[in-house]
Amino acid sequence: MNLATPENLAVLDHLLTTTRSVRKRLDLDRPVEREVIEHCLEIAGQAPTGSNRQGWHFVVVTDREKKQRIADRYRQAWYGYNATRQVATGPDLTAAEKQMQRVISSAQYLADNMQNVPVLVIPCIEGRPEDAAPASQAGLYGSILPAAWSLMMALRARGLGAAWTTLHLQHEREIAAILGIPDGITQAALLPVAYFKGDDFRPAKRKPMRDRTYWDSWQTK
């Protein structure tokens, strides 16, 4: 299959530019089929991995009690984190400040409803980052994050949304105990997964990459 046709490129570009963290539009009432998750995980398993070790693991949580216990710890981390933020308020907010308010509202909604999300997925990798050299840490996380992102895109293509979250890592050991995750395994993220409401997503407003791209030297754009 030639992916580099205008038609295929349009579809792929749309997928890549509209796969984003979904929170308020997660359908909390619609069940997610196990076979859909399994198929998307098989796709994720094609992602690159350091030295082809394939040391990834994905813990899929659907048990109501376990989701509640995870959600409780996530919520505790969220409220602690949010209490330290300084957010502008008032009638004369800039566009960026209004956008930040929307992001916080969305994150608050997810924190309050995490236990109601049909599926929680925790991508994990063999190894621990403690006291590791920068190159080793990069290799560790670089061997799981591409697979987790591939999972999000595969879900997106099938009408499911996910949100990239990491606040639960403040309670990583407790959540490892809840789920029986062994020592020596690092949790990299927590992805709440559900079908999304509505038809589609739009590309987000981002800073132009030409302002963040350097050719041959940091001083040359």
Sequence and secondary structure as in RCSB ss.txt:
>XXXX:A:sequence
MNLATPENLAVLDHLLTTTRSVRKRLDLDRPVEREVIEHCLEIAGQAPTGSNRQGWHFVVVTDREKKQRIADRYR
QAWYGYNATRQVATGPDLTAAEKQMQRVISSAQYLADNMQNVPVLVIPCIEGRPEDAAPASQAGLYGSILPAAWS
LMMALRARGLGAAWTTLHLQHEREIAAILGIPDGITQAALLPVAYFKGDDFRPAKRKPMRDRTYWDSWQTK
>XXXX:A:secstr
    SHHHHHHHHHHHHH  B STTB SSS   HHHHHHHHHHHTTS  GGG   EEEEEE  HHHHHHHHHHHH
HHHHHHHHT     SS   HHHHHHHHHHHHHHHHHHHGGGSSEEEEEEEES  TT  HHHHHHHHHTTHHHHHH
HHHHHHHTTEEE  B GGGGGHHHHHHHHT  TTEEE  BEEEEEBSSS         GGGG  SSSTT  
